[in-house]
Amino acid sequence: MSDTEIVGQEQRDEAIADAIVSGRSLRSVRKEFGLSQVEVDAALERLWPIDTQSRLRMIMADVGQITRLTQVFFEKGLAGDTQSWLVRRPTVGAKARASGDECRCEVRGRYSTTERADAARADQSSDLGGGARPQR
């Protein structure tokens, strides 16, 4: 492939990506550029290659962000913010799914949010020397 063909292909790939990112359907992009689905996929792969290592990096970044959010909601929930405690529950499930630990997610889903909040508060107060853990 000559340099001219490579530049032309890169410009076409960019135009395809711009059309897709702007919200146009894949079908209309394929028709406009006269491409098959395989050719569109190849153009996107050249622009945004996704291999196993990059997927792992994305998953690790997501798990880290979810962990930070979960901690913030957990602390606010312990301070009495019911909404934060309710938001925390789906973040725990999201973290379990992202990290491939869905079994843990299912076990945690057994108890109601209130019971878990009461148990967490009891754990915290017992660490500080007071309060008994509520029965489940």
Residue frames relative to the residue before (quaternion, step in Angstrom):
aa qw qx qy qz dx dy dz
M 1.0000 0.0000 0.0000 0.0000 0.00 0.00 0.00
S 0.3718 -0.7441 0.5104 0.2183 3.59 -0.78 0.97
D 0.6823 -0.4863 0.3557 0.4141 3.56 -1.31 0.30
T 0.6309 0.5379 -0.3284 0.4525 3.57 1.04 -0.78
E 0.6618 0.4982 -0.3045 0.4702 3.58 0.97 -0.85
I 0.6358 0.5269 -0.3287 0.4583 3.59 1.03 -0.79
V 0.6509 0.5023 -0.3137 0.4750 3.60 0.92 -0.90
G 0.6525 0.5126 -0.3101 0.4639 3.58 0.96 -0.86
Q 0.6587 0.5025 -0.3020 0.4715 3.57 0.99 -0.84
E 0.6463 0.5154 -0.3211 0.4621 3.60 0.99 -0.81
Q 0.6562 0.5033 -0.3119 0.4678 3.58 0.99 -0.83
R 0.6428 0.5101 -0.3175 0.4751 3.57 1.03 -0.81
D 0.6337 0.5284 -0.3277 0.4602 3.58 0.98 -0.85
E 0.6497 0.5106 -0.3082 0.4714 3.59 0.97 -0.86
A 0.6525 0.5096 -0.3140 0.4647 3.59 0.96 -0.84
I 0.6245 0.5268 -0.3262 0.4756 3.59 1.05 -0.78
A 0.6759 0.4922 -0.2927 0.4640 3.57 0.87 -0.96
D 0.6369 0.5267 -0.3292 0.4567 3.60 0.95 -0.83
A 0.6539 0.5134 -0.3122 0.4598 3.58 0.96 -0.87
I 0.6743 0.4869 -0.2965 0.4694 3.60 0.94 -0.86
V 0.6777 0.4961 -0.2915 0.4579 3.59 0.90 -0.94
S 0.6488 0.5209 -0.3228 0.4511 3.59 1.09 -0.62
G 0.6487 -0.5710 0.2991 0.4046 3.59 1.26 0.02
R 0.4732 0.6698 -0.4553 0.3467 3.59 1.20 0.07
S 0.5359 -0.6329 0.4504 0.3307 3.55 -1.08 0.65
L 0.6087 -0.5574 0.4188 0.3787 3.55 -1.21 0.52
R 0.6148 0.5591 -0.3469 0.4348 3.57 1.03 -0.74
S 0.6927 0.4620 -0.2917 0.4707 3.61 0.86 -0.91
V 0.6217 0.5242 -0.3433 0.4700 3.61 1.08 -0.66
R 0.6419 0.5173 -0.3276 0.4616 3.59 0.96 -0.83
K 0.6651 0.5011 -0.3082 0.4599 3.58 0.93 -0.85
E 0.6603 0.5254 -0.3147 0.4348 3.58 0.90 -0.94
F 0.7755 0.3400 -0.1779 0.5013 3.58 0.88 -0.93
G 0.4107 -0.7360 0.4531 0.2905 3.60 1.27 -0.06
L 0.4495 0.6985 -0.4273 0.3571 3.57 1.02 0.87
S 0.4398 -0.6323 0.5574 0.3098 3.51 -1.30 0.37
Q 0.6748 -0.4721 0.3604 0.4380 3.59 -1.27 0.19
V 0.6243 0.5423 -0.3348 0.4518 3.60 1.03 -0.77
E 0.6662 0.4974 -0.3056 0.4641 3.61 0.97 -0.82
V 0.6292 0.5111 -0.3340 0.4810 3.59 1.05 -0.73
D 0.6411 0.5205 -0.3170 0.4664 3.59 0.97 -0.88
A 0.6557 0.5123 -0.3147 0.4567 3.59 0.96 -0.84
A 0.6366 0.5204 -0.3293 0.4643 3.60 1.01 -0.77
L 0.6736 0.4821 -0.2956 0.4759 3.58 0.94 -0.87
E 0.6252 0.5315 -0.3351 0.4629 3.59 1.05 -0.70
R 0.6422 0.5091 -0.3288 0.4694 3.60 1.02 -0.73
L 0.6958 0.4713 -0.2750 0.4671 3.59 1.02 -0.78
W 0.8129 0.0872 0.0050 0.5758 3.57 0.86 -1.00
P 0.0768 -0.8269 0.5557 0.0404 3.60 0.31 1.16
I 0.0781 -0.7782 0.6226 0.0269 3.54 -0.92 0.93
D 0.0160 0.7878 -0.6135 0.0532 3.51 -0.42 1.25
T 0.7504 -0.3983 0.2725 0.4515 3.56 -1.29 0.05
Q 0.6630 0.5146 -0.3131 0.4444 3.59 0.89 -0.88
S 0.6788 0.4670 -0.3111 0.4737 3.62 0.88 -0.82
R 0.6091 0.5334 -0.3558 0.4668 3.62 1.07 -0.60
L 0.6485 0.5113 -0.3169 0.4665 3.57 0.97 -0.83
R 0.6290 0.5258 -0.3330 0.4658 3.60 1.01 -0.78
M 0.6535 0.5077 -0.3157 0.4642 3.60 0.95 -0.87
I 0.6611 0.5029 -0.3079 0.4639 3.58 0.93 -0.89
M 0.6572 0.5041 -0.3186 0.4608 3.60 0.91 -0.85
A 0.6434 0.5062 -0.3260 0.4727 3.60 0.98 -0.78
D 0.6510 0.5147 -0.3153 0.4604 3.59 0.96 -0.85
V 0.6545 0.5047 -0.3132 0.4676 3.59 0.92 -0.89
G 0.6415 0.5203 -0.3246 0.4608 3.59 0.99 -0.76
Q 0.6647 0.4904 -0.3048 0.4741 3.60 0.94 -0.84
I 0.6478 0.5091 -0.3168 0.4699 3.58 0.97 -0.84
T 0.6291 0.5359 -0.3348 0.4527 3.59 0.99 -0.80
R 0.6555 0.5013 -0.3139 0.4695 3.60 0.92 -0.87
L 0.6596 0.5033 -0.3095 0.4646 3.59 0.92 -0.89
T 0.6402 0.5325 -0.3228 0.4499 3.57 0.94 -0.89
Q 0.6534 0.5174 -0.3141 0.4546 3.58 0.93 -0.86
V 0.6471 0.5120 -0.3179 0.4670 3.60 0.94 -0.87
F 0.6907 0.4673 -0.2860 0.4719 3.59 0.84 -0.95
F 0.6122 0.5525 -0.3427 0.4500 3.59 1.07 -0.72
E 0.6782 0.4890 -0.2902 0.4655 3.59 0.86 -0.96
K 0.6633 0.4849 -0.3075 0.4799 3.58 0.95 -0.83
G 0.6317 0.5354 -0.3267 0.4555 3.58 1.05 -0.75
L 0.6543 0.4998 -0.3138 0.4729 3.57 0.97 -0.79
A 0.6543 0.5010 -0.3052 0.4773 3.56 1.16 -0.58
G 0.6620 -0.5428 0.2903 0.4276 3.59 1.28 0.02
D 0.5104 0.6372 -0.4281 0.3876 3.60 1.24 0.04
T 0.3053 -0.7992 0.4942 0.1547 3.57 -0.14 1.33
Q 0.6421 0.5354 -0.3339 0.4354 3.60 0.93 -0.83
S 0.6454 0.5086 -0.3253 0.4680 3.58 0.97 -0.80
W 0.6419 0.5142 -0.3308 0.4628 3.57 0.99 -0.78
L 0.6572 0.5054 -0.3126 0.4637 3.59 1.00 -0.79
V 0.6453 0.5018 -0.3213 0.4781 3.62 1.05 -0.69
R 0.6023 0.5948 -0.3537 0.3979 3.58 1.06 -0.72
R 0.6131 0.5941 -0.3586 0.3775 3.59 0.95 -0.81
P 0.7055 0.4288 -0.2982 0.4791 3.66 0.75 -0.86
T 0.6137 0.5445 -0.3715 0.4347 3.62 1.08 -0.55
V 0.6084 0.5323 -0.3545 0.4699 3.59 1.09 -0.62
G 0.6592 0.4989 -0.3045 0.4732 3.59 0.98 -0.82
A 0.6414 0.5226 -0.3230 0.4595 3.56 1.00 -0.81
K 0.6444 0.5128 -0.3217 0.4672 3.56 0.99 -0.80
A 0.6497 0.5172 -0.3185 0.4571 3.58 0.95 -0.85
R 0.6731 0.4842 -0.3025 0.4700 3.59 0.95 -0.83
A 0.6684 0.5107 -0.3049 0.4466 3.59 0.94 -0.87
S 0.7355 0.4020 -0.2336 0.4928 3.56 1.03 -0.75
G 0.5278 -0.6566 0.3986 0.3625 3.59 1.27 0.03
D 0.5572 0.6111 -0.3724 0.4212 3.58 1.26 0.34
E 0.0902 0.8564 -0.5038 0.0686 3.57 0.87 0.96
C 0.5465 0.6059 -0.4039 0.4137 3.58 1.13 -0.49
R 0.6461 0.5166 -0.3050 0.4720 3.57 0.96 -0.88
C 0.6236 0.5474 -0.3282 0.4514 3.56 1.03 -0.80
E 0.6654 0.5041 -0.3051 0.4584 3.58 0.92 -0.87
V 0.6482 0.5102 -0.3237 0.4633 3.59 0.95 -0.81
R 0.6711 0.4966 -0.3023 0.4601 3.58 0.91 -0.86
G 0.6511 0.5474 -0.3199 0.4172 3.59 1.09 -0.54
R 0.4689 0.7113 -0.4299 0.2991 3.62 1.25 -0.08
Y 0.7705 0.3606 -0.1797 0.4940 3.57 0.92 -0.86
S 0.5460 -0.5997 0.4559 0.3666 3.53 -1.16 0.49
T 0.6588 -0.5135 0.3748 0.4024 3.54 -1.25 0.42
T 0.6424 0.5328 -0.3282 0.4424 3.59 0.97 -0.84
E 0.6567 0.5073 -0.3186 0.4582 3.58 0.90 -0.88
R 0.6707 0.4837 -0.3086 0.4700 3.56 0.93 -0.83
A 0.6330 0.5183 -0.3391 0.4645 3.60 1.02 -0.74
D 0.6481 0.5032 -0.3197 0.4739 3.59 0.98 -0.82
A 0.6549 0.5104 -0.3121 0.4618 3.59 0.97 -0.85
A 0.6542 0.5065 -0.3161 0.4643 3.58 0.97 -0.81
R 0.6479 0.5006 -0.3229 0.4747 3.58 0.99 -0.79
A 0.6421 0.5149 -0.3249 0.4658 3.58 1.01 -0.79
D 0.6247 0.5302 -0.3377 0.4632 3.58 1.01 -0.80
Q 0.6707 0.4934 -0.3025 0.4640 3.54 0.93 -0.92
S 0.6863 0.4686 -0.3044 0.4656 3.61 0.88 -0.86
S 0.6335 0.5092 -0.3504 0.4653 3.63 1.05 -0.61
D 0.6040 0.5340 -0.3592 0.4702 3.58 1.12 -0.56
L 0.7070 0.4242 -0.2446 0.5104 3.54 1.18 -0.62
G 0.6272 -0.5892 0.3152 0.4001 3.57 1.29 0.16
G 0.7497 0.3643 -0.2394 0.4978 3.64 1.06 0.28
G 0.7762 0.3884 -0.2638 0.4207 3.51 -1.34 0.31
A 0.2842 -0.7357 0.5919 0.1664 3.52 -1.18 0.67
R 0.5421 -0.6182 0.4649 0.3284 3.53 -1.18 0.61
P 0.4485 -0.6920 0.4872 0.2876 3.63 -0.84 0.89
Q 0.5015 -0.6475 0.4887 0.3008 3.54 -1.18 0.67
R 0.3179 -0.7414 0.5596 0.1902 3.60 -1.09 0.71
